[in-house]
Amino acid sequence: MSCDSSGYGERRCGDVVLRATAVGKHYDTERGPLRVLSHVDLEVRQGEMVSVMGASGVGKSTLLYVLGTLDQPTRGQLEIRGTDVMRLSEPELAAFRNRHIGFVFQFHYLLPEFTALENVLMPVLICGENMEAGREEALRLMERVGLTDRLHHRPTEMSGGECQRVAVVRSLIRRPEVVLADEPSGNLDEATSEVLHDLITELAQAYQQAFIIMTHDRGLAERANRMALLEGGRLHFSGTPDGRRTES
């Protein structure tokens, strides 16, 4: 499988895009520290899908927030495309996050007053980048996900599945190093979820896009190159980097 080099720059297959080393996270409470993540090691490469499962409250969302630089780990190191993100100032980190990380959440969080196309282009607008090039990329992606006829519709004029597809396109518009998805189909019915799962898998392959997906959905998790169980503050893997399954 060759890497796609169209859009916002060339990609090199197999490059490490995210590396977390001995990452821990605890919260101070009246009863003492509440340890959520104890020792997380994770390496994700270009074009790889990694799924993370675990019981409710085990810390999947916390892990996503830490990996996405939305929250600081208590200990450990986090590198994204070779940059030690923990050394960045808040303004630098915000700019880095917008450029290198995409997010898809359980709820689409589209801005209701804007059209689908305008929502997709919002990250480009925020960064002050070339809107013409961004629009071309947006139109290409919207066509890819079958939403050409919804470009000028607002969220209230679209179905839940359509809104979530728009959210996926928005996460990809600047060709981030990695997309972090938190229960991306958790708010959809089974049939619509399958459509979204097909879409994420197709885009990951077509664009050699790295995805880390937190999910309760076993079907979605099994589409990944590697599956991990978050338990006891650690990741326990059941697949190898080349996609072969191993015993957990």
Buried (B, 14 or more C-beta within 10 A) or exposed (E): EEBBEEBBEEBEEBBBBBBBEEBBBBEEEEEEEEBBBBBBEBBBBBBBBBBBBBEEEBBBBBBBBBBBBEBEBBEBBBBBBEBEBEEBEEEEBEBBBBBBBBBBBBEBEBEEEBBBBBBBBBBBEEEEBEEEEBBEBBBEBBEBBEBEEBBEBBBEEBEBBBBBBBBBBBBBBBBBBBBBBBBBBBBBEEEBBBBBBEBBBEBBEEBBBBBBBBBBBEEBBBBBBBBBBBEBBBBEBBBEBEEEEEEE
